Amino acid sequence: MAGATNTIFAKMTSRVYPRVPDFYSMIMKQSQLAVATATNLDEFIKNGTKSRVSKIREIHQESEALLDVHLTALKNSVATPIDREDIFRAFVSVDNIIPAAEHIVNDMGDLGVQPNEAIQQMVTHLRAAVEALNSGYSKLATSPAAADQDAEAVFAACASLQRVARDATANLLKCDAEIKALKENQPDAKVNAVNQILNIFKQREIYRQLHDAGLTMNDCGKVLHDIVVQVA
């Protein structure tokens, strides 16, 4: 009889005080997948390990399924610890970096672009931004004010990535040697010039995608900052 009474009381209480899902934990799960993606991307760029590409694709599938679960939980939740819109933005913004990384490795393979120093630097900054974001989200439940330093670290890493992208693009367009060879009508000058143009287009595409990934992470940092302002 006592058990039945407790059950009835629990049901009544849940209607008045509905259980709030642990949205901070949900954001963390997605953030950890983003870290795993950035780590595998970094290792692929450094070592060229093909298994890292497969792992990024697996993580992408996992993240899509997880995002669906989390968005459904948000939709069905009566109460949330912070604005519903901010939780939605956190879910989606964190998830966006994962397909971006997959597109980068896919296009590098399709276009035959090999990692160079500029690409390695950009990916290093991207990984730093993702790790800073994950660090910030890990603090929301316990010390949210401290998470704003992590948001600033995200912004700094993204700014560094974009500087590298701009400099790399500028250097890529320097074709003085090819122009000189064409003017002097050197052997194979035309073929070399065409190959250089194709190489510029291919590398520029990867630079652009990495630059855009930096913008995506910058948006993630803004979402984290907005949440900190709300809860700190």
C-alpha angles and dihedrals in degrees: 000000000000090000092053090049091051091050092051090047091050091052092049091047092049090056093052095037106026116203111257114220116237096257093168089060090048092053089049092054091055092043090053090053088052090053091050089051094050091047092053091046091051092049091048092052092047099042107015092231108171093205088068089063091053090049092053090053091050091050090050091056091047092049093051091053092046092049090054091052093048095046090050090051090050092049093051097042117108094197134029131190092230135014111312090227092056092052089050091049091049093051095048099039094051091047093052095071093062099064088040089060091047091052090052095054092041093052093044088057095043094047096040093237114164121209114262133182093274093051091047091052093048093050090048090054091045091053090048090053093050092048091049090051091051090049090052095050090048089062099050096090096048112019109010096167090063090056092073090073087059090051088054089050089054090053092048094050091048091050090052091049092052092049090054090048093052094047092045092051092050091050091046091060094055105108102160094132093051093047091050091050091051092049091050091045091232119182113279090003093134094047091048091048092052091047090050091051091051090048090051092053092048097047092041089058092055091045089052093050092050090048089051090048086057090053089050091053091047088057089050089055091052091053091051091049092049091052092048091052089053100047107025 
